[in-house]
Amino acid sequence: MVEDRLSDGPRIAALLASELTGGTGALRELDVVDADADVEPSVDGAFAYGVTQVDGGSDGRTVAEVYVQPDRAYVEFRAAPDAVASAARERDLRVRPKAVHPPRTIVFLEDGAQVKRILDAFEIVTKKR
């Protein structure tokens, strides 16, 4: 039997970056920054890239960071943590709050197919300022 499931952290992160940079609508406001093309996944999560919201010519504000582990990627949202958590849960994604100040929300991507489902959360952060 052929396994159709993509469960490689760096590849999932790369797929998400492609969706964000080629996005339409509200996703066009987002940019992938500080990408590490040679990132080595770690058990704790290695930084792959940041996601900023471009704001009329400024460098933009960081809305999320993407990390890779050997078998998954996760997104740590800095913006709109409650709205992101709600949107991600509605799309059957695993969500965990991060108890820091200001609070953040972590959304796990354990399969490449989940990348499309997290895009709703990214659209939400473009609307929350």
DAFENRA-V552570 format. One record per residue. N is the residue number from 1. SS is DSSP state (H for helix, E for strand, - for the rest). D_CENTER is the distance of its C-alpha to the mean C-alpha in whole Angstrom. Layout:
N:SS:D_CENTER / N:SS:D_CENTER
//
This chain:
1:-:31 / 2:-:28 / 3:-:24 / 4:-:22 / 5:-:19 / 6:-:16 / 7:-:15 / 8:-:15 / 9:H:12 / 10:H:12 / 11:H:13 / 12:H:10 / 13:H:8 / 14:H:10 / 15:H:10 / 16:H:7 / 17:H:8 / 18:H:11 / 19:H:10 / 20:H:9 / 21:H:12 / 22:-:14 / 23:-:13 / 24:-:16 / 25:H:17 / 26:H:15 / 27:H:12 / 28:H:15 / 29:H:14 / 30:E:11 / 31:E:12 / 32:E:10 / 33:E:12 / 34:-:14 / 35:-:13 / 36:-:15 / 37:-:16 / 38:-:18 / 39:-:16 / 40:-:17 / 41:-:15 / 42:-:17 / 43:-:18 / 44:-:16 / 45:-:13 / 46:E:13 / 47:E:11 / 48:E:10 / 49:E:9 / 50:E:9 / 51:E:8 / 52:E:11 / 53:E:13 / 54:-:16 / 55:-:19 / 56:-:22 / 57:-:23 / 58:-:21 / 59:-:19 / 60:-:16 / 61:E:15 / 62:E:12 / 63:E:9 / 64:E:6 / 65:E:6 / 66:E:5 / 67:E:8 / 68:E:10 / 69:E:13 / 70:-:16 / 71:-:15 / 72:E:12 / 73:E:8 / 74:E:6 / 75:E:4 / 76:E:7 / 77:E:7 / 78:-:11 / 79:-:12 / 80:-:13 / 81:H:13 / 82:H:15 / 83:H:14 / 84:H:11 / 85:H:12 / 86:H:15 / 87:H:13 / 88:H:11 / 89:H:14 / 90:H:16 / 91:-:14 / 92:-:15 / 93:-:12 / 94:E:13 / 95:E:12 / 96:E:13 / 97:E:14 / 98:E:15 / 99:-:18 / 100:-:18 / 101:-:20 / 102:-:18 / 103:-:16 / 104:E:12 / 105:E:10 / 106:E:9 / 107:E:7 / 108:E:8 / 109:E:8 / 110:-:12 / 111:-:13 / 112:H:12 / 113:H:13 / 114:H:11 / 115:H:8 / 116:H:11 / 117:H:11 / 118:H:7 / 119:H:8 / 120:H:11 / 121:H:9 / 122:H:7 / 123:H:11 / 124:H:12 / 125:H:11 / 126:H:13 / 127:H:16 / 128:-:16 / 129:-:18
//
